Amino acid sequence: MSKTIFEKIIDKEIPSDIIYEDDLLIAIKDINPVAPVHLLIIPKKVIPTLNDLSKEDSIIVGKMVSLAKDLAKKLDIDKTGYRTVFNCNDHGGQTVYHIHLHLIGGRKMNWPPG
């Protein structure tokens, strides 16, 4: 099976604007931002959709959410507010089948999101 774009970014095969990286996660700027701050927090472990999470993966997902909180503070959007989003499958808006958490902020968010 061919690599997803996220696997290629993790493997440094294609360039990306990396904001954070450790052994488990990488955070990059979204190439099609919907707000002044729009980051993608991606696990290095390939998990195609939220439906594919195992009990052991809850540690990874917890770290993703915790990193979103830390990055929101670092980027000074924690006080005004931000949105975190996981998309799952086609109807949920997922386009890359490697889970990732969107961190979106820097402007007022609308509801419903669309």
N, C-alpha and C positions, 0 to 999 in steps of 0.2 A: 504494500500500500504506500502511496506517495505521502510525503510529509505535508502537514498543514503549514500555512504561512507562519503560525506561531512557533512551530517546531524549528523552522528555518531561522526565525529571529533568535530563538533560544540558542541554537547552534551557531549563531553569528554568520550564517550563510547569506543573509540579507540585512542591510542596515536598518536600524530603528533608533528612535530617540528614547533611550533607556533612562528611566527616572530612578529605578531601584532594582537591585538584584541580590539574591542570596542563593543558598543551595536548593531551596524549594520553589521560590517565586521570582518572577520578573515583572516589572511594571513599566509600561511604555506609554507614550503619547499616542492617542488615537489619530490615525491619518485622516479621518473624516469627523472632526470634532463637532458636537452639537451644542457646545458651551465653551466659555473661555478655559475651563479646566475639564478635560475629558481624557482620563487615563484608563488603560486596560491592565488589570492585575491578573496575571496568567500563571498557573502552576506549571512547573517544569515537567511534572508527570502528565502524560497524555490521558485525559479523561474526556471522551467525546461529548457527553451531555450530562446534565444533572441527574438524569435517569440512570447513568452508569456509575454513580458514586457508590463506593463500598463504605462500610462502617469505619474502616481505617482512614478513609479519605476525609472524615470529618475534621481531623487535625489540620489538613491542608486548607479546607474551606474556612475554618476558624482563623487561620493565619491570614488568609486573603482578606477577610472582613476586618481583622485587626490592623492589617497594613493599610487598608482604605482609610480607617480612622486616623492613623498616624500621618498618612500623606495629606489628608484633608487639613489637619492641623498645620503641617509644614507649609502647605500652599495657602494658608490663611482663609480657608472656606469653612472651617469647622463652626465658627460662630454664626455666620449668616445662613449656613445650611448647604446640603449637598444630597445627591441621590446615588444610591448603589443599585446596580441592576445585573442580574443573571438572566440571560435569554436561554430558552430551552426549545430546541427543534424549530421547524419552519414557522409554525403559527406563532411561536413565541419570539420570532425575530432573530433566531440564531443563524448566522451565516458561516461561521467557522466552527467546525465540530471538534473543538478543544475548549473546555469550559474556560470562561474568563469573566471577571467582575468589572463592570464599568463603574468608574468613579467620575461623577459629573457634577460640576458646580461653577460658581462664579457668576451666576445669573438666577433669576427666579424661575423655578420649574413650573410647568403647567400640568394640570391633571384633568382628564385622564391623559396619559402620555402619548396615546395615539395608537 
